């Protein structure tokens, strides 16, 4: 169903703080042309935590409109309130999205039973497929493999985005779920090895900057051309690191701005523009990769 390189798309903002729909349309078109396999709209990288619900829904609506069915669109529907996540899912199900990405509830630190109840309630709210998202570095709560296995039995829960960076989790999960359950890496630094060890794809921050290369890496791994995949990864490995020298999506937005893909690198508070040293570091990396002059 969902495979390959899915970009965790940034949400462009004008200097005024309003959504930059012109840049958004251009980004979607660029990803279609670059061979990106799918878009995740308004996830963490899309600043879901600071977009009001009406704006969140509208950005997803615009992305679906710009994609025009040429590329799958998965909508970020996560929230630390189950009711809010259900509301987002129901509203965005009306927009012809292809599925949802829903994060483990943050700040609340729910028990595993609470995580199960949360995701089952979301999965029951629509008929669309849901991908679970485990990122304990941001949510504090860590979804166990046992919990994933229990949730995978729900017909609308089809996969997991694992952003732990722990490759042993992939082997554990694959043993615990059915063969058609989808395993996405949410950690670019280990994404290539994740694919080579049997993962199905990456939901990638780096794909914002190098969409063609990320898609090619996923395609190579999917054909079991692991040497080819690792050769691409060798070129990109330092970029993966540099994109996270400040909290995501600060550096990806700055990089896209310097590449001329965004009109502004504006973020929603409490996120602010990168420090001067960080700006210089990512600009040096972009120069090395031939992405700016």
VENKA-V837975 format. One record per pair of residues at least 6 apart in sequence whose C-alpha atoms are under 7 Angstrom apart, sorted by the first residue. I is the first residue (numbers start at 0). GAP is how many residues later the second one is. D is the distance in Angstrom with one decimal. If there is no record, write none. Layout:
# VENKA-V837975
i:I gap:GAP d:D
i:I gap:GAP d:D
This chain:
# VENKA-V837975
i:2 gap:197 d:5.5
i:2 gap:198 d:5.2
i:3 gap:33 d:5.8
i:3 gap:196 d:6.4
i:3 gap:197 d:4.2
i:3 gap:198 d:6.2
i:3 gap:211 d:6.7
i:3 gap:214 d:5.2
i:3 gap:215 d:6.8
i:4 gap:31 d:5.8
i:4 gap:32 d:5.2
i:4 gap:33 d:6.6
i:4 gap:196 d:5.7
i:4 gap:197 d:5.2
i:4 gap:198 d:6.3
i:4 gap:199 d:6.9
i:4 gap:209 d:6.2
i:4 gap:210 d:5.1
i:4 gap:213 d:6.1
i:5 gap:30 d:6.4
i:5 gap:31 d:5.6
i:5 gap:32 d:4.4
i:5 gap:33 d:5.2
i:5 gap:34 d:6.4
i:5 gap:196 d:6.1
i:5 gap:197 d:4.7
i:5 gap:198 d:6.1
i:6 gap:31 d:6.5
i:6 gap:32 d:5.0
i:6 gap:33 d:5.9
i:6 gap:196 d:5.7
i:6 gap:197 d:5.0
i:6 gap:198 d:6.3
i:6 gap:200 d:5.2
i:6 gap:201 d:6.1
i:7 gap:31 d:6.4
i:7 gap:32 d:4.9
i:7 gap:33 d:6.7
i:7 gap:35 d:6.6
i:7 gap:37 d:5.9
i:7 gap:195 d:5.9
i:7 gap:196 d:5.4
i:7 gap:197 d:5.4
i:8 gap:30 d:6.5
i:8 gap:31 d:6.0
i:8 gap:32 d:5.9
i:8 gap:36 d:6.3
i:8 gap:37 d:5.8
i:8 gap:199 d:6.3
i:9 gap:35 d:5.4
i:9 gap:36 d:4.3
i:10 gap:31 d:6.9
i:10 gap:35 d:4.7
i:10 gap:36 d:6.8
i:11 gap:7 d:6.1
i:11 gap:8 d:5.2
i:11 gap:11 d:6.4
i:11 gap:12 d:6.1
i:11 gap:250 d:6.6
i:12 gap:6 d:4.6
i:12 gap:7 d:4.8
i:12 gap:251 d:6.5
i:12 gap:253 d:5.6
i:12 gap:254 d:6.8
i:13 gap:6 d:5.3
i:13 gap:249 d:6.7
i:13 gap:250 d:5.7
i:13 gap:252 d:6.5
i:14 gap:249 d:6.0
i:14 gap:251 d:5.8
i:16 gap:249 d:7.0
i:22 gap:238 d:6.8
i:22 gap:239 d:5.6
i:22 gap:240 d:6.9
i:24 gap:41 d:5.8
i:27 gap:35 d:7.0
i:27 gap:38 d:6.6
i:27 gap:39 d:6.4
i:30 gap:180 d:6.5
i:31 gap:39 d:6.6
i:33 gap:177 d:6.0
i:33 gap:178 d:4.9
i:34 gap:177 d:5.9
i:34 gap:180 d:6.2
i:35 gap:175 d:5.9
i:35 gap:176 d:6.7
i:35 gap:179 d:5.5
i:36 gap:34 d:6.6
i:36 gap:178 d:6.9
i:37 gap:33 d:5.4
i:37 gap:34 d:4.8
i:37 gap:35 d:6.0
i:38 gap:33 d:6.3
i:38 gap:34 d:4.9
i:38 gap:35 d:6.1
i:39 gap:33 d:5.9
i:39 gap:34 d:4.7
i:39 gap:35 d:5.8
i:39 gap:36 d:6.7
i:40 gap:19 d:5.8
i:40 gap:32 d:6.8
i:40 gap:33 d:6.1
i:40 gap:34 d:4.9
i:40 gap:35 d:5.9
i:41 gap:6 d:5.2
i:41 gap:14 d:6.7
i:41 gap:18 d:6.8
i:41 gap:33 d:6.5
i:41 gap:34 d:5.2
i:42 gap:33 d:4.6
i:44 gap:203 d:6.2
i:44 gap:204 d:5.2
i:47 gap:8 d:6.8
i:49 gap:218 d:6.4
i:56 gap:35 d:6.4
i:59 gap:15 d:6.5
i:60 gap:34 d:6.0
i:63 gap:9 d:6.5
i:63 gap:33 d:6.7
i:71 gap:26 d:6.0
i:72 gap:24 d:5.5
i:72 gap:25 d:5.5
i:73 gap:23 d:6.1
i:73 gap:24 d:5.6
i:73 gap:25 d:4.8
i:73 gap:26 d:5.1
i:73 gap:27 d:6.5
i:74 gap:22 d:6.6
i:74 gap:24 d:6.3
i:74 gap:25 d:4.8
i:74 gap:26 d:6.0
i:75 gap:24 d:5.7
i:75 gap:25 d:4.8
i:75 gap:26 d:6.1
i:76 gap:8 d:5.6
i:76 gap:11 d:5.7
i:76 gap:12 d:5.8
i:76 gap:23 d:6.1
i:76 gap:24 d:5.9
i:76 gap:25 d:5.2
i:77 gap:7 d:5.4
i:77 gap:23 d:6.8
i:77 gap:24 d:4.1
i:77 gap:25 d:4.8
i:78 gap:6 d:5.1
i:78 gap:24 d:7.0
i:78 gap:26 d:6.0
i:79 gap:25 d:4.0
i:79 gap:26 d:5.2
i:79 gap:28 d:6.9
i:81 gap:36 d:5.8
i:84 gap:37 d:6.8
i:85 gap:36 d:5.3
i:85 gap:39 d:6.2
i:89 gap:35 d:6.5
i:89 gap:36 d:6.3
i:98 gap:29 d:5.4
i:98 gap:30 d:4.9
i:98 gap:31 d:5.7
i:99 gap:29 d:6.4
i:99 gap:30 d:4.7
i:99 gap:31 d:6.0
i:100 gap:29 d:5.8
i:100 gap:30 d:4.8
i:100 gap:31 d:6.0
i:100 gap:32 d:6.5
i:101 gap:28 d:7.0
i:101 gap:29 d:6.3
i:101 gap:30 d:5.3
i:101 gap:31 d:5.6
i:102 gap:29 d:6.1
i:102 gap:30 d:4.4
i:102 gap:31 d:6.2
i:103 gap:11 d:6.9
i:103 gap:29 d:6.1
i:103 gap:30 d:5.8
i:103 gap:35 d:6.6
i:104 gap:34 d:6.5
i:105 gap:33 d:4.1
i:105 gap:34 d:6.7
i:105 gap:35 d:7.0
i:106 gap:32 d:6.1
i:106 gap:33 d:6.9
i:108 gap:31 d:6.4
i:108 gap:32 d:5.0
i:109 gap:31 d:6.6
i:111 gap:31 d:6.8
i:111 gap:35 d:6.6
i:115 gap:31 d:6.7
i:115 gap:35 d:6.5
i:122 gap:7 d:6.6
i:122 gap:33 d:5.7
i:122 gap:34 d:6.6
i:126 gap:29 d:6.7
i:127 gap:28 d:6.4
i:128 gap:27 d:4.7
i:128 gap:28 d:5.8
i:128 gap:29 d:6.0
i:129 gap:26 d:6.0
i:129 gap:27 d:4.8
i:129 gap:28 d:6.0
i:130 gap:26 d:6.1
i:130 gap:27 d:5.8
i:130 gap:28 d:4.6
i:130 gap:29 d:5.2
i:130 gap:30 d:6.8
i:131 gap:27 d:6.1
i:131 gap:28 d:4.6
i:131 gap:29 d:6.0
i:132 gap:27 d:5.8
i:132 gap:28 d:4.7
i:132 gap:29 d:6.2
i:133 gap:8 d:6.7
i:133 gap:9 d:6.1
i:133 gap:27 d:6.2
i:133 gap:28 d:5.3
i:133 gap:29 d:6.0
i:134 gap:27 d:6.7
i:134 gap:28 d:5.0
i:134 gap:29 d:5.9
i:135 gap:6 d:5.0
i:135 gap:28 d:6.8
i:144 gap:27 d:6.9
i:144 gap:28 d:5.9
i:148 gap:27 d:5.6
i:148 gap:28 d:5.4
i:150 gap:6 d:6.7
i:151 gap:6 d:6.5
i:151 gap:25 d:6.6
i:157 gap:23 d:5.5
i:157 gap:24 d:6.2
i:158 gap:22 d:5.2
i:158 gap:23 d:4.2
i:158 gap:24 d:5.8
i:159 gap:22 d:6.3
i:159 gap:23 d:5.3
i:159 gap:24 d:6.0
i:160 gap:22 d:6.3
i:160 gap:23 d:4.6
i:160 gap:24 d:5.5
i:160 gap:25 d:5.6
i:161 gap:22 d:6.2
i:161 gap:23 d:5.2
i:161 gap:24 d:5.3
i:162 gap:22 d:6.1
i:162 gap:23 d:4.1
i:162 gap:24 d:5.0
i:164 gap:22 d:5.6
i:164 gap:25 d:6.1
i:166 gap:27 d:6.4
i:181 gap:18 d:6.2
i:182 gap:16 d:5.3
i:182 gap:17 d:5.3
i:182 gap:18 d:6.8
i:183 gap:15 d:6.3
i:183 gap:16 d:5.8
i:183 gap:17 d:4.8
i:183 gap:18 d:5.0
i:183 gap:19 d:6.4
i:184 gap:6 d:5.6
i:184 gap:9 d:6.6
i:184 gap:16 d:6.3
i:184 gap:17 d:4.6
i:184 gap:18 d:6.1
i:185 gap:16 d:6.0
i:185 gap:17 d:5.2
i:185 gap:18 d:6.3
i:187 gap:16 d:6.1
i:187 gap:18 d:6.8
i:187 gap:52 d:5.9
i:188 gap:48 d:6.5
i:188 gap:51 d:5.7
i:188 gap:52 d:6.8
i:190 gap:11 d:6.3
i:191 gap:37 d:6.9
i:191 gap:38 d:6.7
i:191 gap:41 d:6.5
i:194 gap:6 d:6.4
i:194 gap:26 d:6.1
i:195 gap:25 d:5.9
i:195 gap:30 d:6.2
i:200 gap:17 d:6.5
i:205 gap:34 d:6.1
i:206 gap:7 d:5.8
i:208 gap:47 d:6.7
i:212 gap:19 d:6.9
i:216 gap:12 d:4.6
i:216 gap:15 d:6.1
i:219 gap:6 d:6.6
i:219 gap:8 d:6.0
i:219 gap:9 d:5.2
i:220 gap:8 d:5.5
i:238 gap:46 d:6.6
i:241 gap:40 d:6.2
i:242 gap:8 d:5.3
i:242 gap:9 d:5.9
i:243 gap:7 d:6.8
i:249 gap:23 d:6.3
i:249 gap:24 d:6.2
i:250 gap:23 d:6.7
i:252 gap:12 d:5.2
i:253 gap:11 d:5.2
i:254 gap:27 d:6.8
i:255 gap:6 d:5.8
i:256 gap:6 d:6.4
i:256 gap:7 d:5.9
i:256 gap:8 d:5.6
i:258 gap:32 d:6.6
i:258 gap:33 d:5.8
i:265 gap:7 d:7.0
i:285 gap:6 d:5.8
i:286 gap:6 d:6.1
